[in-house]
Amino acid sequence: MIRSLAALCLLSSAAFAQDAPPDPLAPFETSRTLRMEAARAAEAGDYEAARRSLSAARALQPGHPGILLGLAQIGMASSDDELLLASLEAVAAAGIAFDLSRLGETDARLRETYPDRYAALDGLLARHSGPAGEAERAAEVAVPDSLIEGVAVEIETDRIFLSDVVGRKVWVVEPFDRSAAQVFADAGDGLQSVFGLASDDVNRVIWAATGTLPQTPLEEGEAATTALVALDMITGDVYRRYEMDGADRIADLVTRDGMVWAVDSGANRIYQLSSLSGSLEILSEDPRFGGLQGAALADGALYVADYALGLWRVDLADGSAQQVRPGTESLIGIDGLAATREGRLIAVRNGVSPHAVIAIDLSADGLGVADTEILLRNHADFGEPTLVDVQDDRVFFVANAPWALWPEDGSGTSADVPPTVILEYDLD
């Protein structure tokens, strides 16, 4: 059987206690309220009300696996085969994995009643369980007691830089030895947890986003901070540190022509730095943002992944944000984001099963998805893929960030950390 509607809609017990009216300018909060209403209605046996609430939530979070599977469960509970099948077909079209045997007795009944339609559905879902695409290992390094999250490649020297959340370091992997990493910068340079990285050939620096999480090992009396840090590309020395009042957790960034755009995932803000001698400024702070993650520059705009909602297009002149219209493929759960020189977005999706690396072609107006292509899915090296860098049509990304080994209570890992694998996918 499918799990309970409340679980599928990703509701916590705390969420049920919140009865405040939804903010029309906050689609994630509005969707959460609608999902709460749907769960309550389903528990009361009012399946039509539950369907209406979840359908409204789906319009705010297209491709959300919990919402789609919640609609499927409503269809099953209310004996509405059309709703059940249409919802499962939407799950399949969104690239979400689902085992039809979880439907129990309904699985056999649907196979008999709708043989052609159900066979097509089964075939499409089966594709999601298998691998797709090929990639090579650009590096495999054993870094004990680490949680490698981000990657940046300095293309002139082919050095690979890695960010470490619990080790509070930036590591460098040299081209002559892809199995070893050396410390490039660490806590002694003022780094706390390190998240996103970017190579800046104009300023000859490596940019690092640093902040804190429950997993961050702070020293006794050490204050939690967040900053954008410029590290000398050769020595790793701190060139300059940039902080911002009200910042929570600067976690990802993108650079071009010496400028930097940094995403504050804690405060849901986007900062801009125009030059090394400048200061961080707020580019965009929109109450509709749900959970900002990776960023990429394409077609004269900044595209930012929203883990809960999909993609935003942010105007570089005035910071105004518009939500990108999705296609059928789910844009929920995108973590890393980068772009090719031609403006094709490359997204690492780890919030939806199966994990995948997806190429996204934008519409002519830049406000919609024209097409998507699964570059990699279910790769043998996948654990939790995270952040991504694109250099000269080569896609580099962390394939197996060991987040599951590091609990949020800060107790540390109880298992050996496997070697970190950096995969390279050739776009040519």
C-alpha positions as CSV (number, residue, x, y, z in Angstrom):
1,M,0.0,0.0,0.0
2,I,1.0,3.6,-0.5
3,R,2.0,5.3,2.7
4,S,-0.4,7.6,4.5
5,L,-1.5,10.8,2.8
6,A,0.1,12.9,5.5
7,A,3.5,11.3,5.0
8,L,3.2,11.5,1.2
9,C,2.5,15.2,1.4
10,L,5.6,15.6,3.5
11,L,3.8,17.1,6.4
12,S,5.3,17.1,9.9
13,S,3.3,17.1,13.2
14,A,4.5,20.6,13.7
15,A,2.9,21.7,10.4
16,F,-0.5,20.5,11.6
17,A,-0.3,22.8,14.5
18,Q,0.0,25.9,12.3
19,D,-3.5,27.3,11.6
20,A,-2.5,30.7,10.4
21,P,-4.0,31.7,7.0
22,P,-1.7,31.3,4.0
23,D,0.3,34.2,2.6
24,P,-0.7,34.6,-1.0
25,L,2.9,35.8,-1.7
26,A,4.4,32.6,-0.3
27,P,3.5,29.7,-2.6
28,F,5.4,27.1,-0.5
29,E,3.6,28.1,2.7
30,T,0.3,28.2,0.8
31,S,0.9,24.8,-0.6
32,R,1.8,23.5,2.8
33,T,-1.5,24.8,4.2
34,L,-3.4,23.2,1.3
35,R,-1.6,19.9,1.9
36,M,-2.6,20.1,5.6
37,E,-6.2,20.7,4.6
38,A,-6.1,17.8,2.2
39,A,-4.8,15.5,4.9
40,R,-7.5,16.5,7.3
41,A,-10.2,16.1,4.7
42,A,-8.9,12.7,3.7
43,E,-8.9,11.5,7.3
44,A,-12.5,12.7,7.5
45,G,-13.4,10.8,4.4
46,D,-14.1,13.9,2.3
47,Y,-12.1,12.8,-0.7
48,E,-13.4,15.5,-3.0
49,A,-12.3,18.2,-0.7
50,A,-8.9,16.5,-0.4
51,R,-8.6,16.3,-4.1
52,R,-9.4,20.0,-4.6
53,S,-6.9,21.0,-2.0
54,L,-4.1,18.8,-3.4
55,S,-4.8,20.0,-6.9
56,A,-4.5,23.6,-5.8
57,A,-1.2,22.6,-4.1
58,R,0.0,20.9,-7.2
59,A,-0.4,24.1,-9.2
60,L,1.9,25.8,-6.7
61,Q,4.5,22.9,-6.6
62,P,4.3,21.2,-10.0
63,G,6.1,17.8,-10.0
64,H,6.0,17.5,-6.2
65,P,6.2,13.7,-5.6
66,G,4.2,13.8,-2.3
67,I,1.4,15.8,-3.9
68,L,1.2,13.6,-7.0
69,L,1.2,10.4,-4.9
70,G,-1.3,11.9,-2.5
71,L,-3.7,12.5,-5.4
72,A,-3.1,8.8,-6.4
73,Q,-4.0,7.7,-2.9
74,I,-7.2,9.8,-3.0
75,G,-8.1,8.2,-6.3
76,M,-7.5,4.7,-4.8
77,A,-9.4,5.5,-1.6
78,S,-12.4,7.0,-3.5
79,S,-12.4,4.3,-6.2
80,D,-11.7,6.9,-8.8
81,D,-9.6,5.0,-11.3
82,E,-9.2,8.0,-13.6
83,L,-7.7,10.1,-10.9
84,L,-5.5,7.3,-9.7
85,L,-4.1,6.5,-13.2
86,A,-3.7,10.1,-14.3
87,S,-1.8,10.9,-11.1
88,L,0.5,7.9,-11.6
89,E,1.0,8.9,-15.2
90,A,2.0,12.3,-14.0
91,V,4.5,10.7,-11.5
92,A,6.0,8.8,-14.4
93,A,6.2,11.8,-16.7
94,A,7.9,13.8,-13.9
95,G,10.7,11.3,-13.7
96,I,9.7,10.1,-10.3
97,A,10.2,6.4,-9.3
98,F,7.3,4.4,-8.0
99,D,6.8,0.7,-7.6
100,L,3.3,-0.2,-8.7
101,S,3.3,-3.3,-6.5
102,R,2.9,-0.9,-3.6
103,L,-0.8,-0.5,-4.7
104,G,-1.5,-4.0,-3.4
105,E,-4.6,-5.6,-4.7
106,T,-5.3,-2.5,-6.8
107,D,-2.3,-3.3,-8.9
108,A,-3.7,-6.6,-10.2
109,R,-7.1,-5.1,-10.8
110,L,-5.8,-2.2,-12.8
111,R,-3.6,-4.5,-14.9
112,E,-6.7,-6.5,-15.8
113,T,-9.1,-3.6,-16.3
114,Y,-6.8,-1.2,-18.2
115,P,-4.2,-3.5,-19.8
116,D,-2.8,-1.2,-22.5
117,R,-2.8,2.0,-20.4
118,Y,-1.4,0.2,-17.4
119,A,1.3,-1.5,-19.4
120,A,2.4,1.8,-20.8
121,L,2.5,3.3,-17.3
122,D,4.5,0.3,-16.0
123,G,7.0,0.6,-18.9
124,L,7.6,4.3,-18.3
125,L,8.1,3.8,-14.5
126,A,10.5,0.9,-15.2
127,R,12.8,3.2,-17.0
128,H,13.3,5.3,-13.9
129,S,14.6,2.3,-12.0
130,G,17.5,1.7,-14.5
131,P,20.6,3.6,-15.2
132,A,20.9,6.3,-17.9
133,G,23.9,8.0,-19.4
134,E,27.6,7.5,-18.9
135,A,30.2,9.4,-16.9
136,E,33.8,9.0,-16.0
137,R,35.5,9.4,-12.6
138,A,37.4,12.7,-12.6
139,A,38.7,12.0,-9.1
140,E,38.2,9.5,-6.3
141,V,39.8,10.7,-3.0
142,A,39.6,9.3,0.5
143,V,39.2,12.2,2.9
144,P,38.3,10.7,6.4
145,D,36.0,12.6,8.7
146,S,34.7,14.7,5.8
147,L,31.5,15.7,4.2
148,I,32.4,16.9,0.7
149,E,29.5,19.0,-0.7
150,G,30.9,21.3,-3.5
151,V,33.3,21.2,-6.4
152,A,35.0,23.8,-8.6
153,V,37.4,23.2,-11.4
154,E,40.2,25.7,-12.3
155,I,40.3,24.9,-16.0
156,E,43.7,26.4,-16.8
157,T,45.5,24.0,-14.5
158,D,42.8,21.3,-14.3
159,R,42.9,21.4,-10.5
160,I,39.7,20.3,-8.7
161,F,38.7,22.1,-5.5
162,L,36.4,20.4,-3.0
163,S,34.4,22.0,-0.1
164,D,34.1,20.2,3.2
165,V,31.2,20.8,5.6
166,V,32.4,19.0,8.7
167,G,36.1,19.3,8.1
168,R,35.8,23.1,7.6
169,K,38.2,22.9,4.7
170,V,38.7,23.6,1.0
171,W,40.7,20.7,-0.5
172,V,42.6,20.7,-3.8
173,V,43.1,17.7,-6.1
174,E,46.0,18.1,-8.5
175,P,45.8,16.8,-12.1
176,F,48.8,14.5,-11.6
177,D,47.2,12.6,-8.7
178,R,43.4,12.3,-8.8
179,S,43.4,10.0,-5.8
180,A,44.8,12.4,-3.2
181,A,43.6,15.8,-1.8
182,Q,45.6,18.4,0.0
183,V,44.4,21.2,2.3
184,F,44.0,24.4,0.4
185,A,42.3,26.5,3.2
186,D,40.8,25.6,6.6
187,A,39.4,26.8,9.9
188,G,42.6,28.7,10.6
189,D,41.6,30.9,7.6
190,G,38.2,31.7,9.2
191,L,36.3,28.9,7.4
192,Q,33.4,27.2,9.1
193,S,31.4,24.7,7.1
194,V,32.2,25.2,3.4
195,F,29.5,24.8,0.8
196,G,29.6,26.2,-2.7
197,L,32.9,27.0,-4.5
198,A,33.6,28.8,-7.8
199,S,36.8,29.5,-9.7
200,D,37.3,33.1,-10.8
201,D,40.0,33.4,-13.6
202,V,39.5,37.2,-13.8
203,N,40.4,37.9,-10.2
204,R,42.6,34.8,-9.8
205,V,40.7,33.6,-6.7
206,I,38.7,30.7,-5.5
207,W,35.4,31.8,-4.0
208,A,34.1,29.8,-1.1
209,A,30.7,30.1,0.7
210,T,31.0,29.4,4.4
211,G,28.4,29.2,7.1
212,T,27.1,26.8,9.7
213,L,24.7,23.9,10.1
214,P,24.0,21.6,13.1
215,Q,26.8,19.4,11.7
216,T,29.4,22.2,11.9
217,P,32.0,21.5,14.5
218,L,32.4,24.8,16.2
219,E,35.0,25.3,18.9
220,E,33.9,26.2,22.4
221,G,32.9,29.9,22.5
222,E,33.1,30.2,18.7
223,A,30.4,32.2,17.2
224,A,28.5,31.0,14.1
225,T,29.1,33.2,11.1
226,T,28.5,33.2,7.3
227,A,30.5,34.8,4.6
228,L,31.7,34.8,1.1
229,V,35.5,34.3,1.1
230,A,38.0,35.0,-1.7
231,L,41.0,32.7,-1.6
232,D,44.2,33.3,-3.6
233,M,44.1,30.8,-6.4
234,I,47.7,29.7,-5.9
235,T,48.4,29.9,-2.2
236,G,44.9,29.5,-0.7
237,D,45.5,32.6,1.5
238,V,42.4,34.7,2.3
239,Y,42.4,37.7,0.0
240,R,39.2,39.1,1.5
241,R,36.1,38.1,3.4
242,Y,32.7,39.5,2.7
243,E,29.8,39.5,5.2
244,M,26.3,40.9,5.2
245,D,24.0,42.1,7.9
246,G,21.1,39.7,8.4
247,A,22.8,36.9,6.4
248,D,22.0,33.4,7.6
249,R,23.8,30.8,5.5
250,I,25.6,31.7,2.3
251,A,25.6,28.3,0.6
252,D,26.2,28.6,-3.2
253,L,27.5,31.1,-5.7
254,V,28.3,31.7,-9.3
255,T,30.9,34.1,-10.9
256,R,31.4,35.7,-14.2
257,D,33.7,38.5,-15.5
258,G,34.9,39.1,-11.9
259,M,31.4,39.5,-10.5
260,V,29.8,37.1,-8.0
261,W,26.3,36.2,-7.1
262,A,25.8,34.4,-3.8
263,V,22.7,32.5,-2.6
264,D,21.8,32.7,1.1
265,S,19.9,29.5,1.6
266,G,19.1,30.3,5.2
267,A,17.6,33.8,4.7
268,N,16.4,33.1,1.1
269,R,18.2,36.1,-0.3
270,I,20.5,36.6,-3.3
271,Y,23.6,38.9,-3.0
272,Q,25.7,40.5,-5.6
273,L,29.4,41.5,-5.4
274,S,30.5,43.7,-8.3
275,S,34.2,43.7,-7.7
276,L,36.9,42.5,-5.3
277,S,37.0,46.0,-3.7
278,G,33.2,46.2,-3.4
279,S,30.7,45.0,-0.8
280,L,27.9,42.5,-0.8
281,E,24.6,44.0,-1.8
282,I,21.1,42.4,-1.8
283,L,20.0,41.7,-5.4
284,S,16.8,39.9,-4.6
285,E,14.8,39.1,-1.5
286,D,11.4,37.8,-2.5
287,P,8.8,36.5,0.0
288,R,7.8,33.8,-2.6
289,F,11.2,32.1,-2.3
290,G,10.9,28.7,-0.6
291,G,14.3,27.1,-0.3
292,L,17.0,28.6,-2.5
293,Q,20.0,26.4,-3.6
294,G,22.3,26.5,-6.6
295,A,22.6,29.4,-9.1
296,A,23.6,29.8,-12.8
297,L,23.9,32.6,-15.3
298,A,22.2,32.0,-18.6
299,D,20.6,34.2,-21.3
300,G,21.5,37.4,-19.4
301,A,19.7,36.4,-16.2
302,L,20.4,34.6,-13.0
303,Y,18.6,31.3,-12.6
304,V,18.3,30.0,-9.0
305,A,17.1,26.5,-7.9
306,D,14.4,26.5,-5.3
307,Y,14.4,23.1,-3.6
308,A,10.6,23.3,-2.9
309,L,9.3,25.1,-6.0
310,G,11.6,24.6,-9.0
311,L,13.5,27.4,-10.7
312,W,13.4,31.2,-10.5
313,R,14.7,33.7,-13.1
314,V,16.1,36.7,-11.5
315,D,16.7,40.0,-13.4
316,L,20.3,41.1,-12.9
317,A,19.3,44.8,-13.2
318,D,16.5,45.1,-10.6
319,G,16.4,41.7,-8.8
320,S,12.9,41.0,-9.8
321,A,12.1,37.2,-9.7
322,Q,9.8,35.2,-11.9
323,Q,9.1,31.5,-11.5
324,V,10.1,29.4,-14.5
325,R,7.3,27.4,-16.0
326,P,8.2,23.7,-15.8
327,G,7.7,21.0,-18.3
328,T,6.5,17.6,-17.3
329,E,9.9,16.6,-15.7
330,S,9.9,17.5,-12.0
331,L,12.1,20.5,-11.0
332,I,11.5,19.8,-7.3
333,G,14.6,18.9,-5.3
334,I,17.3,20.6,-7.4
335,D,20.4,21.2,-5.4
336,G,23.3,22.0,-7.8
337,L,22.8,24.3,-10.8
338,A,25.2,25.4,-13.5
339,A,25.0,26.5,-17.2
340,T,26.8,25.9,-20.4
341,R,28.2,28.7,-22.5
342,E,25.2,28.3,-24.8
343,G,22.8,28.9,-21.9
344,R,21.7,25.3,-21.2
345,L,21.1,24.7,-17.5
346,I,22.6,21.6,-15.9
347,A,20.8,20.6,-12.7
348,V,21.6,18.0,-10.1
349,R,18.3,16.8,-8.6
350,N,18.6,14.9,-5.3
351,G,15.3,15.7,-3.7
352,V,13.3,13.3,-5.9
353,S,13.9,9.6,-6.4
354,P,15.7,8.7,-8.6
355,H,18.6,11.1,-8.3
356,A,19.5,12.6,-11.7
357,V,21.6,15.1,-13.6
358,I,19.3,16.9,-16.0
359,A,19.9,19.3,-18.9
360,I,17.2,22.0,-19.1
361,D,16.6,23.9,-22.3
362,L,14.8,27.2,-21.7
363,S,12.0,28.7,-23.8
364,A,12.7,31.7,-26.0
365,D,11.5,34.1,-23.3
366,G,13.7,32.4,-20.7
367,L,10.6,31.9,-18.4
368,G,9.7,28.4,-19.3
369,V,11.2,24.9,-19.8
370,A,11.2,24.0,-23.5
371,D,12.8,20.6,-23.1
372,T,14.7,18.4,-20.6
373,E,17.2,15.6,-21.1
374,I,18.3,13.1,-18.5
375,L,22.1,13.1,-18.7
376,L,22.7,10.7,-15.8
377,R,20.3,8.6,-13.6
378,N,21.1,5.8,-11.1
379,H,24.8,5.9,-11.8
380,A,26.8,3.2,-10.0
381,D,28.7,5.9,-8.1
382,F,25.6,7.8,-7.0
383,G,25.0,8.2,-3.3
384,E,23.7,11.7,-2.9
385,P,24.9,13.9,-5.8
386,T,25.1,17.5,-4.8
387,L,26.9,20.6,-6.4
388,V,28.0,20.9,-10.0
389,D,30.5,22.9,-12.1
390,V,30.6,23.2,-15.9
391,Q,33.8,24.0,-17.6
392,D,34.4,23.8,-21.4
393,D,31.3,21.6,-21.9
394,R,32.5,19.2,-19.1
395,V,30.2,18.7,-16.2
396,F,31.8,18.0,-12.9
397,F,29.8,17.1,-9.8
398,V,30.0,15.4,-6.4
399,A,28.5,12.0,-6.9
400,N,28.2,10.7,-3.3
401,A,28.1,13.4,-0.6
402,P,27.7,11.4,2.7
403,W,25.0,13.5,4.3
404,A,23.3,10.4,5.7
405,L,26.4,9.6,7.8
406,W,26.4,12.9,9.6
407,P,23.3,13.4,11.8
408,E,22.0,16.9,12.6
409,D,22.6,16.3,16.4
410,G,26.3,16.9,15.7
411,S,27.2,13.5,17.2
412,G,29.5,12.7,14.2
413,T,29.5,9.7,12.0
414,S,29.4,6.2,13.3
415,A,30.6,4.6,10.0
416,D,33.6,5.0,7.8
417,V,33.2,7.8,5.2
418,P,33.6,6.3,1.7
419,P,36.0,7.9,-0.8
420,T,34.5,11.0,-2.5
421,V,33.8,10.5,-6.2
422,I,33.8,13.4,-8.6
423,L,32.1,12.4,-11.9
424,E,32.7,14.1,-15.2
425,Y,30.1,14.1,-18.0
426,D,31.2,15.2,-21.4
427,L,28.5,17.3,-23.2
428,D,30.2,17.0,-26.6
